[in-house]
Amino acid sequence: MCACAKKARTHTPTILAPVTMAEYGWGIAEPLAARARAELNEIPENMPAALAAVRSQMASRPDIEFLRSDDAFLLRFLRARKFNSEEAFRLFARYFEYRQTNKNLFKKFQASEPGIKDALLDGLPGVLPGTDHRGRRIIVLYSANWDNTRYGLAAIYRAILLTLEKLIDDESTQINGFLVIVDWSEFTFKQSSWLNPRILKLMIEGLQDCFPARFTAIHFVNQPWYIEAIFKMLRPFLKEKNRNKIIMHGINLTTLHQQVRKEALPAELGGTQAPYNNKSWAQTLLGDETFSFGDQHIYWPSRTPPPHKPPTSRSETFPMDQFSHRDNDQTQKGTYLDEEFFLID
């Protein structure tokens, strides 16, 4: 495998220089600006009022610590909700509320953290170096690569969240969105037993309601019957519009290629590109040691995080990594799941 991903744009926020129009959407190329106008109702002259409308609602949620509210950051929420300022604020509030409720998900939230690093190096997730014909970034997950003796589902979820934070920093991705391809080839029934429903529900909540991204489609290929059974169990937690975005192709890659052209896909997905190098995206994130979106890093450099509060949520009272090795039990290999991590209030 020899494909390499393009280096993603470095996340380098600054507070010293004033934010200019070009820095938050008024300097994008005309074809992208035209798409933003047509699909997202993004009109440059209306931006100041839309940003002010979102910011003015922050006082209505004193229970939430809004760790960042600069224009460039708020803009991604407006784009995700087609410049409906009320809906954008609700998403903005849920983004930080989710972090406050599930703080352990965001501790040591960086590529070098062992669980996240292991998942990334296995290509969970991976990101294709180019885009599809509509300019969407393509996230791929080759499920059979999951070695649950080294890391658990939560580590994969944290790697996905970190990947999204990195990609969404690019304005073209905010406008064009993502598509996801999950290849279930050789994913075993035994591996499926580690798809804990509680964590899957937490993932749905975080990605569906609490992140400012445009997920235009999620494609399942080569899915076995037991994955379809798990999906049916999770369907009630999905909004109707999101249920319709999940497309199951089975072994028929032709239907996948009708929606994602072969020119954008690696060989193992029937595409014309070279086979995907599972480590390429990991190397992109691991090579950017400064990038993190944990709470201690989301602040601008001149700001100081608020004083620590006593634990108020279930996730604050448990160890960060709910998967741990049973070192004192030589007969038990691999890892086990501390169910209490997500279940106790």
KOLMARTI-151299 format. One line per field, with one value per residue (C-alpha): x, y, z; residue in three letters. Coordinates in pm, whole numbers, padded with zeros to 5 digits. Example, Ala and Ser with C-alpha at 12.3 -4.5 7.8 and 13.67 -1.06 7.14 Angstrom:
REM KOLMARTI-151299
east [01230, 01367]
north [-00450, -00106]
up [00780, 00714]
code [ALA, SER]
END
This chain:
REM KOLMARTI-151299
east [00000, 00154, -00091, -00018, -00262, -00214, -00098, -00396, -00394, -00232, -00463, -00304, -00555, -00441, -00590, -00350, -00441, -00798, -01002, -01045, -01327, -01117, -01041, -01400, -01557, -01543, -01218, -01307, -01286, -01594, -01697, -01698, -01872, -02138, -02203, -02224, -02482, -02688, -02676, -02620, -02785, -02446, -02461, -02150, -02332, -02559, -02275, -02216, -02582, -02590, -02278, -02413, -02745, -02570, -02345, -02635, -02803, -02510, -02649, -02956, -02740, -02541, -02502, -02264, -01900, -01863, -01490, -01462, -01690, -01478, -01627, -01426, -01544, -01909, -01917, -01886, -02205, -02393, -02284, -02387, -02738, -02770, -02745, -03046, -02910, -03145, -03057, -02689, -02693, -02862, -02588, -02321, -02463, -02492, -02131, -02005, -02275, -02169, -01810, -01914, -02129, -01868, -01544, -01344, -01387, -01186, -00908, -00571, -00760, -00468, -00320, -00029, -00262, -00200, -00555, -00619, -00278, -00332, -00671, -00532, -00238, -00487, -00675, -00969, -01046, -00857, -00903, -00853, -00602, -00841, -01208, -01498, -01643, -01848, -01548, -01641, -01370, -01395, -01350, -01293, -01307, -01185, -01355, -01158, -00846, -00987, -00768, -00977, -00698, -00516, -00791, -01165, -01456, -01419, -01065, -01195, -01467, -01212, -00994, -01297, -01381, -01021, -01015, -01335, -01201, -00894, -01085, -01359, -01096, -01090, -01359, -01408, -01491, -01736, -01916, -01880, -01914, -01808, -01902, -01811, -01743, -01736, -01598, -01709, -01508, -01377, -01529, -01611, -01909, -01673, -01558, -01919, -01970, -01746, -01983, -02131, -02480, -02436, -02122, -02275, -02566, -02320, -02148, -02477, -02562, -02225, -02205, -02572, -02656, -02336, -02085, -02088, -02036, -02235, -02247, -02395, -02385, -02261, -02199, -02176, -02012, -01970, -02173, -02265, -02610, -02512, -02411, -02750, -02911, -02715, -02808, -03179, -03142, -02988, -03231, -03468, -03188, -03129, -03321, -03517, -03301, -02991, -03142, -03187, -02819, -02704, -02686, -02610, -02454, -02359, -02120, -02252, -01985, -02157, -02420, -02143, -01975, -02301, -02270, -01894, -01696, -01420, -01164, -01192, -01166, -00879, -00847, -00995, -01320, -01322, -01160, -00881, -00653, -00375, -00467, -00512, -00221, -00381, -00110, -00126, -00386, -00231, 00100, -00072, -00214, 00088, 00309, 00117, 00210, 00044, -00303, -00544, -00904, -00914, -01071, -00732, -00639, -00963, -00907, -00730, -00372, -00454, -00746, -00733, -00966, -01220, -01133, -01193, -01539, -01635, -01745, -02101, -02130, -02097, -01793, -01591, -01599, -01442, -01102, -01049, -00976, -01261, -01065, -00782, -00566, -00627, -00263, -00335, -00524, -00289, -00570, -00758, -00605, -00706, -00919, -01247, -01513, -01598, -01970, -02008, -01808, -02111, -02398, -02373, -02525]
north [00000, 00327, 00616, 00923, 01181, 01551, 01742, 01902, 02271, 02344, 02466, 02792, 03020, 03364, 03632, 03918, 04011, 04115, 03865, 03987, 03920, 03674, 03472, 03375, 03328, 03649, 03561, 03216, 03150, 03236, 02878, 02785, 03111, 03040, 02695, 02845, 03097, 02836, 02553, 02728, 03069, 03227, 03594, 03796, 04117, 03927, 03759, 04022, 04013, 03630, 03607, 03868, 03681, 03361, 03537, 03728, 03402, 03285, 03468, 03241, 02940, 03040, 02670, 02624, 02729, 02861, 02818, 02984, 03225, 03406, 03468, 03200, 02939, 03047, 03045, 02666, 02632, 02876, 02683, 02354, 02495, 02693, 03028, 02978, 03162, 02992, 02643, 02737, 02851, 02529, 02330, 02561, 02512, 02134, 02116, 02254, 02088, 01750, 01823, 01921, 01610, 01368, 01530, 01208, 01177, 01496, 01441, 01393, 01454, 01442, 01205, 01104, 00963, 00583, 00466, 00733, 00676, 00300, 00351, 00607, 00387, 00111, 00351, 00397, 00640, 00713, 01012, 00986, 01238, 01394, 01481, 01343, 01521, 01744, 01853, 01643, 01494, 01116, 00941, 00565, 00299, -00054, -00224, -00549, -00352, -00306, -00491, -00480, -00640, -00303, -00039, -00015, 00145, 00467, 00512, 00481, 00734, 00976, 00932, 01008, 01322, 01445, 01381, 01578, 01869, 01879, 01857, 02104, 02374, 02400, 02631, 02423, 02124, 02332, 02415, 02094, 01851, 01491, 01150, 00834, 00487, 00193, -00129, -00429, -00685, -00963, -00802, -01101, -01181, -01188, -00835, -00722, -00823, -00528, -00277, -00175, -00026, 00235, 00373, 00354, 00561, 00814, 00830, 00892, 01169, 01337, 01319, 01379, 01661, 01809, 01860, 02131, 01913, 01839, 01458, 01412, 01030, 00724, 00422, 00068, -00189, -00563, -00550, -00890, -00968, -00901, -00543, -00487, -00627, -00384, -00097, -00183, -00165, 00184, 00325, 00473, 00699, 00845, 01141, 01055, 01270, 01092, 00746, 00829, 00920, 00570, 00356, -00016, -00150, -00501, -00653, -00438, -00171, -00056, 00125, 00289, 00410, 00563, 00806, 00825, 00816, 00559, 00834, 00935, 00585, 00346, 00013, -00195, 00001, -00057, 00277, 00384, 00521, 00321, 00108, 00321, 00346, 00302, 00507, 00812, 01008, 00905, 01045, 01373, 01412, 01273, 01509, 01808, 01791, 02124, 02018, 01928, 02008, 01915, 02173, 02302, 02372, 02513, 02840, 03123, 03162, 03469, 03307, 03107, 02809, 02850, 02698, 02328, 02232, 01920, 01633, 01682, 01429, 01054, 01061, 01283, 01025, 00739, 00672, 00824, 00497, 00258, -00018, -00158, -00468, -00738, -00764, -00960, -01231, -01426, -01644, -01348, -01183, -00860, -00588, -00556, -00287, -00105, -00066, 00168, 00435, 00544, 00398, 00556, 00900]
up [00000, -00105, -00124, 00080, 00210, 00150, 00452, 00621, 00704, 01039, 01311, 01428, 01597, 01704, 01921, 01865, 01509, 01431, 01238, 00881, 00638, 00439, 00752, 00804, 00468, 00263, 00092, -00044, -00417, -00621, -00715, -00346, -00253, -00516, -00369, -00020, -00145, -00328, -00071, 00263, 00220, 00284, 00182, 00276, 00358, 00601, 00788, 01060, 01161, 01159, 01375, 01616, 01638, 01743, 01990, 02148, 02248, 02462, 02767, 02754, 02850, 03162, 03241, 02948, 02933, 02579, 02549, 02211, 02027, 01768, 01424, 01245, 01495, 01494, 01116, 01098, 01304, 01081, 00774, 00929, 00983, 00658, 00832, 01053, 01357, 01606, 01483, 01464, 01826, 01938, 01767, 01913, 02263, 02223, 02105, 02438, 02648, 02507, 02606, 02957, 02999, 02856, 02970, 02970, 02595, 02557, 02809, 02641, 02320, 02079, 01825, 02049, 02317, 02303, 02229, 01967, 01812, 01782, 01618, 01375, 01278, 01194, 00970, 01205, 01063, 00744, 00515, 00140, 00005, -00245, -00263, -00463, -00767, -00537, -00332, -00028, 00194, 00212, 00546, 00527, 00795, 00723, 01013, 01006, 01106, 01458, 01707, 02022, 02224, 02207, 02210, 02233, 02054, 02255, 02121, 01764, 01841, 01988, 01677, 01458, 01659, 01643, 01267, 01219, 01423, 01201, 00874, 00967, 01016, 00635, 00496, 00182, 00402, 00605, 00281, 00079, 00368, 00424, 00310, 00499, 00363, 00604, 00459, 00667, 00469, 00695, 01004, 01223, 01438, 01738, 01662, 01639, 02003, 02094, 01932, 02263, 02208, 02480, 02321, 01974, 02105, 02249, 01911, 01732, 01978, 01937, 01558, 01481, 01721, 01856, 01576, 01303, 01000, 00686, 00661, 00318, 00308, 00496, 00274, 00410, 00182, 00233, 00554, 00706, 00839, 01201, 01118, 00955, 01271, 01492, 01263, 01291, 01668, 01641, 01383, 01645, 01769, 01424, 01290, 00979, 00751, 00881, 00839, 00474, 00443, 00541, 00230, 00245, -00072, 00038, -00214, -00498, -00547, -00866, -00661, -00458, -00777, -00892, -00603, -00551, -00871, -00912, -00972, -00606, -00459, -00380, -00553, -00271, -00307, -00682, -00758, -00988, -00715, -00550, -00248, 00061, 00304, 00645, 00814, 00587, 00783, 01115, 00997, 00911, 01261, 01444, 01246, 01381, 01748, 01828, 01717, 01993, 02068, 02433, 02663, 02773, 02410, 02274, 02461, 02287, 02420, 02630, 02807, 03126, 03174, 03455, 03794, 03831, 03953, 04149, 03924, 03802, 03522, 03513, 03285, 03521, 03796, 03601, 03446, 03103, 02927, 02990, 02819, 03026, 03027, 03286, 03377, 03695, 03508, 03287, 03157, 03014, 02710, 02544, 02698, 02872, 02882, 03200, 03133, 03428, 03247, 03049, 03251, 03597, 03649]
code [MET, CYS, ALA, CYS, ALA, LYS, LYS, ALA, ARG, THR, HIS, THR, PRO, THR, ILE, LEU, ALA, PRO, VAL, THR, MET, ALA, GLU, TYR, GLY, TRP, GLY, ILE, ALA, GLU, PRO, LEU, ALA, ALA, ARG, ALA, ARG, ALA, GLU, LEU, ASN, GLU, ILE, PRO, GLU, ASN, MET, PRO, ALA, ALA, LEU, ALA, ALA, VAL, ARG, SER, GLN, MET, ALA, SER, ARG, PRO, ASP, ILE, GLU, PHE, LEU, ARG, SER, ASP, ASP, ALA, PHE, LEU, LEU, ARG, PHE, LEU, ARG, ALA, ARG, LYS, PHE, ASN, SER, GLU, GLU, ALA, PHE, ARG, LEU, PHE, ALA, ARG, TYR, PHE, GLU, TYR, ARG, GLN, THR, ASN, LYS, ASN, LEU, PHE, LYS, LYS, PHE, GLN, ALA, SER, GLU, PRO, GLY, ILE, LYS, ASP, ALA, LEU, LEU, ASP, GLY, LEU, PRO, GLY, VAL, LEU, PRO, GLY, THR, ASP, HIS, ARG, GLY, ARG, ARG, ILE, ILE, VAL, LEU, TYR, SER, ALA, ASN, TRP, ASP, ASN, THR, ARG, TYR, GLY, LEU, ALA, ALA, ILE, TYR, ARG, ALA, ILE, LEU, LEU, THR, LEU, GLU, LYS, LEU, ILE, ASP, ASP, GLU, SER, THR, GLN, ILE, ASN, GLY, PHE, LEU, VAL, ILE, VAL, ASP, TRP, SER, GLU, PHE, THR, PHE, LYS, GLN, SER, SER, TRP, LEU, ASN, PRO, ARG, ILE, LEU, LYS, LEU, MET, ILE, GLU, GLY, LEU, GLN, ASP, CYS, PHE, PRO, ALA, ARG, PHE, THR, ALA, ILE, HIS, PHE, VAL, ASN, GLN, PRO, TRP, TYR, ILE, GLU, ALA, ILE, PHE, LYS, MET, LEU, ARG, PRO, PHE, LEU, LYS, GLU, LYS, ASN, ARG, ASN, LYS, ILE, ILE, MET, HIS, GLY, ILE, ASN, LEU, THR, THR, LEU, HIS, GLN, GLN, VAL, ARG, LYS, GLU, ALA, LEU, PRO, ALA, GLU, LEU, GLY, GLY, THR, GLN, ALA, PRO, TYR, ASN, ASN, LYS, SER, TRP, ALA, GLN, THR, LEU, LEU, GLY, ASP, GLU, THR, PHE, SER, PHE, GLY, ASP, GLN, HIS, ILE, TYR, TRP, PRO, SER, ARG, THR, PRO, PRO, PRO, HIS, LYS, PRO, PRO, THR, SER, ARG, SER, GLU, THR, PHE, PRO, MET, ASP, GLN, PHE, SER, HIS, ARG, ASP, ASN, ASP, GLN, THR, GLN, LYS, GLY, THR, TYR, LEU, ASP, GLU, GLU, PHE, PHE, LEU, ILE, ASP]
END
